Amino acid sequence: MTKAEIVNEVAKKTGIEKIAVQNVVEGFMECVKDSLAKGNPVYLRGFGSFIIKHRAEKAARNITKNTTMTIPAHNIPAFKPAKVFVNEVKK
């Protein structure tokens, strides 16, 4: 499902104009990105959590040049679904 399809579904279900729904969806995504960039997780009860995972430094191989390189430690965004969400998807 794309962002445009989400906007269409929400607009259909709520009766709100698509432009307003699009602004809300984009605003939500911007808030999540800003919060994660500051190091703060986002918790949505019954849906899940947007969290930051730390990846340790590791060695990797460049197969084409046959060399070893080091990938530095870094943080990545991740989503952890709530148990209610997982159980609904399993059905």
Legacy VTK file of the C-alpha trace (Angstrom):
# vtk DataFile Version 3.0
C-alpha trace
ASCII
DATASET POLYDATA
POINTS 91 float
0.000 0.000 0.000
1.419 3.376 -0.983
1.081 6.703 0.781
-1.462 7.820 -1.857
-3.550 4.696 -1.225
-3.461 5.340 2.532
-4.617 8.926 1.948
-7.470 7.699 -0.273
-8.591 5.077 2.285
-8.538 7.491 5.214
-10.356 10.161 3.194
-13.015 7.617 2.207
-13.513 6.308 5.754
-13.540 9.696 7.489
-15.090 11.963 4.873
-12.220 14.438 5.213
-10.755 16.022 2.074
-7.766 14.231 0.552
-5.534 17.305 0.813
-6.152 17.572 4.550
-5.545 13.847 5.049
-2.337 14.042 2.999
-1.082 16.919 5.167
-1.835 14.931 8.318
-0.124 11.771 7.019
2.962 13.722 5.923
2.981 15.608 9.232
2.835 12.316 11.140
5.732 10.872 9.164
7.763 14.044 9.706
7.113 13.895 13.470
8.246 10.253 13.595
11.413 11.042 11.615
12.244 14.072 13.771
11.699 12.147 16.982
13.894 9.243 15.867
16.584 11.640 14.632
16.697 13.131 18.144
17.033 9.636 19.631
13.482 9.383 20.991
11.347 6.324 20.179
7.683 6.705 19.176
5.133 4.452 20.927
1.666 3.915 19.421
-0.400 1.766 21.792
-2.080 -1.131 19.983
-0.041 -0.549 16.822
3.677 -0.676 17.607
6.832 1.271 18.282
9.248 3.085 16.022
12.609 2.554 17.698
16.300 3.054 17.041
18.504 -0.031 16.826
22.244 0.185 17.268
24.398 -1.820 14.873
27.886 -2.660 16.127
31.014 -2.222 14.052
31.680 -5.214 11.833
34.007 -6.476 9.153
32.688 -7.017 5.630
34.177 -8.232 2.383
34.216 -6.519 -0.969
33.926 -9.551 -3.242
34.891 -7.751 -6.459
38.185 -6.389 -5.064
38.699 -9.279 -2.626
39.378 -6.902 0.277
38.133 -6.593 3.816
36.570 -3.364 5.011
35.139 -2.172 8.298
31.573 -0.966 8.557
31.421 1.511 11.459
28.864 1.297 14.257
25.637 3.095 13.391
21.979 3.476 14.316
19.051 2.427 12.125
15.307 3.032 12.475
13.150 -0.017 13.129
9.506 -0.868 13.756
8.380 -3.302 16.426
4.691 -4.223 16.097
2.456 -4.516 19.164
1.237 -7.974 20.206
-2.335 -7.054 19.244
-1.110 -6.075 15.772
0.899 -9.303 15.381
-2.068 -11.443 16.446
-4.368 -9.749 13.904
-1.902 -10.332 11.082
-1.469 -13.991 12.061
-5.180 -14.715 11.595
LINES 1 92
91 0 1 2 3 4 5 6 7 8 9 10 11 12 13 14 15 16 17 18 19 20 21 22 23 24 25 26 27 28 29 30 31 32 33 34 35 36 37 38 39 40 41 42 43 44 45 46 47 48 49 50 51 52 53 54 55 56 57 58 59 60 61 62 63 64 65 66 67 68 69 70 71 72 73 74 75 76 77 78 79 80 81 82 83 84 85 86 87 88 89 90
